[in-house]
Structures are given as C-alpha cells and as structure tokens.
C-alpha cells in the first residue's frame, strides 16, 4: 500500500547568494589562501557538530567511490492545537532531530539517516549510504567549507518558540467566536492549527554550507451548518511561512467570513453538469490546475526517465501566446517559498512556460547534471529521513490580456470553479483531476446557481491548448496546500488569474 | 514484549505522572527499513534506516495532549515529557478525555497472528537487488518494443512497538513486511502519451512473496493495455470495479462511520445504524484476528481488545467505528477507533466473470483523484479502464469521471467477486454495479 501511494502525484490540504566572507578552515587538501578562522557561532554550531566531524562523515560517505555527498541536518519543533465543541481542547507537540546522508554516483543514490547528531551514528549512516557506490575508490575529496549567504524571503520577528500556548489558545477562541457569529445556521466549528520551526543545515562535498530557519503556520477553520435537518460543511485555510504577525485581526475576520460563506452557499447548490463544457477558473486556488496539468510533468526526474508526457516538448508551443507559467521559490512568506533548496541550491523563479512555449524542467542536482543545465533550486525533501527530488514551490500563471467580466460573459453554458480541495495527475498519460468544492453554473454569460462536490478531469497538454482566455487579475492563494510525490509531502503554493478553458470534462450528476 | 522499548515507555509515563498527570499512555516504536530500487537495468536507490519514536498521551488537570519525539535519550526524554505536560496544562478542559475503562483490555487474545518473520534479518542487499532486477527484466521483456522505462524495487521492514497505559495496560507487538513491485511506462506514439502502470506482491513472510516474474509481467501487461486510452461520450452503463481499485470508493463509505464524523455531525450515516444502507448482497466484517493480515492486531491503538465485528450485514449497517473518547461524548459503547482487516463475505467469481455478467459496461481499473463528502455522501472521482462489450475489453478508457452519493450508490451493487485483493488490509473484491452515469466527452 505504501509503495502504491508512493507512485501517485497528488495535492491536498491540508538565491543562496554567492559565497560570503565567512569561511571555515579546511582539514583536508590544500588550504585556500583566503581561509581565516570563522567568527563564532557558525551554522554548524546550531547542531553542535564540528567541522572535523562533518569532514570525517563525508570522507566515510565517499569511501566506496561516490562522486558527491551531502549531509542534511534538521531540527523541527511543531505545535498543533485543535478546537472542537467550543474549546481548544487538544494539543500536540512534536520534536524531531536528525541528519540524512546522501551519496550520489551518476544517477544512483545511496541514502541513510540517523536520529541523533552523534558522530558514531553519523559515521555508521555514511557507511550505509556509501554502499551504493561499490566501485573503485574515488578521487573525490570534500572541498573546504564555505558558508553561503541566503536571501530572506520569510524574515521572522518572533520565533514560534517564544509564543506561549495560552496566547495561541486565545487567538483561536477569538476565531471560533467570529465564525459562530456569522450565522445562526452554523452548528459546529472546528479549527486545526499548526505552527512549525524547522532549522536546516546543508553541507556538501563541494564545500557548500547553508543554514536556514523555516517557519510555517497553518490555520484551517471548518464549519458545519444545519437547515431543516440538512447538513453541509466546508472550510477555509490560511497558511504562510511566517510568524504570529501573520494572524492579523483582518486576516482572521476574512477566514471566518469565508468559512461560513462557503458552507452556507452549499444549501442552494444544484447538481453539477456532466460532460465536456467550458470552465472558467476563479483567480487564486485554481492554480491547482497548473500544479496538476503541467507542474508535476515538468519535474525533471520524470523527464530524465522519459516517463512524463512533456519529455520531448521543450522549446515547443504548448499553449497560446498569452500563457506564461512560473514555479517560484522566492515569493515573500508564501508556503512554498524557500531561502535555499534542500540540497543547498539557490531557489529561483523558474519560467516553465514563456508566452506559450515550454522552457525548462524543474531540476535537482542529479537531473541538472544529467541534462547538463544549472539546478533550478527545486531539490526538496519532506525531512532528513528522505532524499531530495525535484518538486514544485509556488506555481502560478502571470496576468493575461482579458478582463474577468469579459471572460465570464463569453461563456454561454459552462461552470465557474471557485474553491478546491485536492487534485491528482498521471504524469505519463497526462490525465489529471481537481475537485471543485464550490462553483457556479454559467448561464448565458452570467454566474448562476451554485454547484458543489464536482470533480473535473482533463488531459494536461490538451487542456493547456484549450486555454482560451487569461484574466488581468492574477492572485496567489493563501491555502495550506501540501503536495505528495514518491511518498514525500512538501508545502507548496498556487496562483492563477481568471482563466477560461474551452472544454474539459465535468464530473457532476446532472445530464441536463 | 521488547523490554528496552517498554522501559522507555514506562519512564515517560512515570515522568508525566510525577509532573501531575492523572493518566498517561506511551507508545514506543522502532522500525528498520530497507529499500533497493532499480531503473532500466541500473541501481537507482539504496536506502537503509532505523527510526525510533515515542508518542505519549497525557491527561492532566482535565486536559488532554498527545506529543511525539524521536529524541529518546534519557535526559532529552524527561525534559520533553515535562514540557509536554506543561503545554497540555494550559489547554482548555475536556471532561470526556480519559484512558479506556480497564474492562476493555480484558480477554486479549493470545493467539499468534503470524505477523513477524524471524528470518527478516537474513535478507541481504544483494538478494534485494537480485529480486528487483528479476522483476525489472521480466517487465522489460514482456513490454517489448513499446517500453520507455521500467522501474522495480524491493523493500522490507521490521517494526516493534510497545504500548504502556497507566491504568493497567502493557503489551507489545512485532511485524515484518516484504514487498516487491514493478512499474512500466510505454509509448503511445499516436496520442503522444506515455501510459504507465504497476504491479506488486507483498507478504508478512519472506517465503510467501509472489514471483518477481509475475509482478514484472503484470505491470507490463497493464501498461500496454492502456495504449490508446481516451474518453468516450458521457453514457449510462453498468460499472465493474477491479478489486485493487475498490479501496478509493470504500474509503468514502468508511469515513462517515467514524465517531468523530458522528459527533461533529459530519456523517451521512448518522442515525442509520440497523438500517439498510447497501444492497443486501453486501456483508462486510472487520476482522482483526486474521493470520498474516495487513490490519491484524490483538488490541487497537488505545489498548482495546480486538474483536471480530460485523460492519454491514446483508446491507444493514451493524456498527460504527467509535473510540473511547467519542463513545463518552456520544453516550454509546466503544467499538474501536479504526478499521483492521475488512473481509467481504459471499463473493463469487473472478473479475472476468463479473465482466461477462455485465455485458456492455465500463470496467474501472483505477481512480484518479476526486473526493467524497462525508457530511452529505456525495462523491466524484476520475476513472480509467476499459469499455466492455459482451464482457470483452473493446477499448481502453481515460479522462472520464464517475459521481454519485454513498447513501444510494451501494444499493446499486449487484454482484461481489470472490477475488479479494490480498495486498491490502481492506481485502476488496471486484464489484459490479447497476448502470451509472459516467462523464466523458
């Protein structure tokens, strides 16, 4: 079952700058002339390890003939609060510490991890990972360590460790009261809240050292409403790489209105239509279309194995001129943003589709070497227990030439898809789906009655060709999207302007 | 029971108690995982790891928290449990939180469920690689000239855990899992697609694992069969759902049966106990005591003694999944918090026989995405498979969708296969449903 799930790609809710002046002394090989003793503290101190230990571990990792190795140290602290029946009455905390050792030779990867940062355990893990390369002893010697200077896409004023549980409880009770006050038909409010502080340190045999502190906060508020014995439920999610300053009064008030509004409208819903229809995607969370229709297919591990439907389409037109799609790790405080990827590379803004032409895959180190291109900063992993693979960050479409009103007006009979829960793709066949939680019928160019719980299915390249109009209103979504691939979950972001797709299969229950 | 793990669990519980907790439950687990993956004849991934962790549930001052750590060294652990107890204290009270009544721990079965192969440690990396390569080679040969890429892998795992609860429960278990899989991508040049599919074999005992050749051949056969898959116009036809795909549908039926869903009014099956919710052909038993089962257990996550439980009998809903907390809130007797093995009774015939009985129909071999609303029962899922005529596969299908409502859909069940899927805890057989509207072109 686990391996079966690993093969699915799905989504659901739930510039490491140039080397800086801080240089660590080298123990092996010629000492660069510029080497000076580092000022304390160094990034290694954050995990209580010395450079000598790190070098010993890397030496051990490369002893079997590996070409490259990296160590990924991580310390995670997570706090979860749950609100049910008018009280924040569930609390969970998690602490986790460990280091992953990866050894690469060609396209082969050896991986092992240990749940301590003790020298003996790290050496043992290095020995296990080294076994992937069982050839002649390699000439690779780890280079002198140099600390990279990272950008600051999510500066933190107050780390989560300094915020008391009591303060969070108060905040969530305030949100609860606001949702309940929206409408008398709301009978139950549930809140799931999670904050996380992850410290990561990447050290590799090319001598790179990168330390990052990655915050995250997710607040998921759902409600249940009842009318004459009928029940409906829905939710709203707020998520960001940020501190408690993100949960402003205004943002929480918006979340309360959205959670209630998205639930109450469901009582007026009519059965969704069946068959191929024009679909207008509302701005924001509709970016799930890009994530599934093209994003996964552009991850270069699939391209390297030639198993994605986009394998041989680089440089070719796949969408109209007004379609430009990016995958971006640099958006301020967004859920998929990173200051450095999980193998020490600069997380750039990568243009996947430029004016309708397919430009580049999303690369990690292995695929970049295979294709002889620079990594795009897309090497990501769930935790130190996993090896990095190419992943999306924040995937969105840039603004187009059409006004949103004009787009809706152009549809005689179709649907308007507003809010989504999840999606999935088969990267070889290209079939993908996304589940519409809230939408509306479009009748004679106007938004009509609400619809709900309708899955939409299409084929990636065919749907991109069918993108007929792109709005002037790009919007990034603030939902807590989590992407699953090969058994690893990572946080991602999404965005889209209003977009019209000429025809796509709508999976409702009404033939009318 | 592993005494080393038991000592850690006891230490954590004692610490919570000494910090004022009225009750505590600690679970300590250790797992070793091995994985070898090959692709296109070469080694792709080799992984070996051991993970240990503690999860502790703390009941203090009428408050409840659940906390996890992988840092089990004595000093770190004591500090963690102390902090966790303090964090729990500042939450809001919940009078329904407590460990289960000790009476629920009684009569725990002592039988050997045969979940642990003591010979797991003898498997070598060379053997893992050899088996993965055999599955790979068989797949490549069977896929022939259409093949684009073949991946195969072997994993095995050994897990041990102990559960200690301060009101008189202490027990442990150990299990092993062996699995071998292959996935194959082939060229559908006419459509510019690269369809892929997979096959697997899993076993609790190394010697019971299926043949690598069969796994490889099945993956190749399935991938090749999808060449040319496309949608047909929307239509209303009987549905045959292949055994290994049924899990996605079944998940939507099970979610509303939980205590949480009932208590939070998010269950479309609220008030349906003792009523017909499905065709009278449907009888499903939750059976935790099956030897070698993927969901087998002598006690559940709260220590409640595992018992065979008829879930649906001739279409009538017999039980909900209710843990001790929601039992108190709902004022019902607890059953168990989640499913173990699900066994479908009185099935008959292989997939091919169901197809033959269906005549002109749609055979669903996989679902793609979609979701199910547990509050209302509405569901909608993408599908792939085949159009059947006279029970024969006449063309492959993709990019289609099926939608319905669980309150009605299971009444449309007309036949249950005798081919339970052996590699999952929910041993789903192939199913045949009456004509259903399917969305296409």
Interface residues (C-beta under 8 A of the other chain):
Chain A: X1 X2 X3 X4 X7 X10 X79 X81 X84 X87 X88 X89 X90 X91 X92 X93 X94 X95 X96 X97 X98 X107 X108 X109 X110 X111 X112 X113 X115 X116 X128 X129 X131 X132 X164 X165 X166 X169 X187 X188 X190 X224 X226 X231 X232 X233 X272 X274 X275 X276 X292 X305 X306 X307 X308 X309 X311 X385 X387 X421 X422 X423 X424 X425 X426 X428 X429 X430 X431 X432 X433 X434 X435 X452 X453 X454 X455 X456 X457 X458 X459 X461 X505 X506 X507 X508 X509 X511
Chain B: X39 X40 X42 X43 X44 X45 X46 X47 X48 X49 X51 X52 X63 X64 X65 X66 X67 X68 X69 X70 X71 X73 X80 X83 X84 X87 X88 X90 X91 X92 X93 X94 X97 X125 X148 X149 X151 X153 X155 X179 X181 X183 X185 X188 X192 X193 X194 X195 X196 X198 X200 X202 X226 X229 X231 X233 X234 X264 X265 X266 X294 X368 X369 X370 X371 X373 X375 X376 X378 X379 X380 X381 X382 X384 X398 X399 X400 X401 X402 X403 X404 X423 X424 X425 X437 X439 X440 X441
